[in-house]
Amino acid sequence: MTSRTLVSGICAAGFLAAALVAAPPGETPRAHTASSRIVVSRGNSYLGVAVVEIIADRAKQLHLKEEHGVEVTCVDEGSPAAKAGLRPGDVVLEYNGERVEGGEQFIRLVRETPPGRVAKLLVWRNGANQTLTATIGQRQPGIMALPDDMLALSPPPMPEIPPMPTIRMPDIPRALMSWRSPVLGIESESLNPQLAEFFGVKEGVLVRSVVANSIAEKAGFKAGDVIIKVDGEKVATPREISGILQSARAKKTVQITVVRHQKEFVLNLTLEENSRWPAVGTRELL
């Protein structure tokens, strides 16, 4: 585990072990599957939780009215989340008034909230909605919480270390977040602000590649297209695209608005009757 994916010793143990999803009292915790990926927020902004995405079976178990949100599986001791009263088993439905659709969006919302700002979380707990307020913290890179008995020990005095010469670090490859949809036949990713500015959009989903003979290729999709609307709804993440298409699977065609070479136009996507939903997502842990 690197300093970019740190959680507390308590959360780290649960995260690196069986990765069990929290269950209501009386229910047996379930292991997470590919459809309920564990995600841990990272970056300068720090909330202090590990979450999994809500799937249909879990939504029924929790008596949720709709299949959306993220379920808290671990709360870092002493974190902003703990101080706000978040508990394992809570389902975050809204973040600062914005509906939470899944883990990728939730990570982005936390990461884009500056440390010190207050975030209002609408959570589902024991069959009812509650509103909690958390003050987003500042992550301390390279520091992991220690057990209480270790905190009581005094560290030995550190010897004086002479100044080190400047060392030029080599370029390090960065793990890429992407989403593969075997149904559509595309690989895509969410746009960061710099890429959004480059493509001339506020937000959207970048098509990285298109599979030959797929329904996406037949509709006219090309690598480099930016999807900004699906069936008239704005999209910012691949998961949002998958959710809209799943809701529209009874239709024969769906209109998808894309931006190509700074120009906006509509592609008509013909849905196949034997399509399986939702698309399978693959990405690094955050």
Beta strands, then each sheet from edge to edge (+ up, - down):
strand 1: 20-21
strand 2: 30-31
strand 3: 38-40
strand 4: 45-46
strand 5: 49-53
strand 6: 70-75
strand 7: 91-95
strand 8: 98-99
strand 9: 118-125
strand 10: 128-135
strand 11: 137-138
strand 12: 178-181
strand 13: 186-190
strand 14: 205-210
strand 15: 226-230
strand 16: 233-234
strand 17: 253-260
strand 18: 263-270
strand 19: 281-282
sheet 1: 1+ 2-
sheet 2: 3+ 5- 6+ 7- 8+
sheet 3: 3+ 5- 6+ 7- 9+ 10-
sheet 4: 4+ 11-
sheet 5: 16+ 15- 14+ 13- 12+ 19-
sheet 6: 16+ 15- 17+ 18-
end
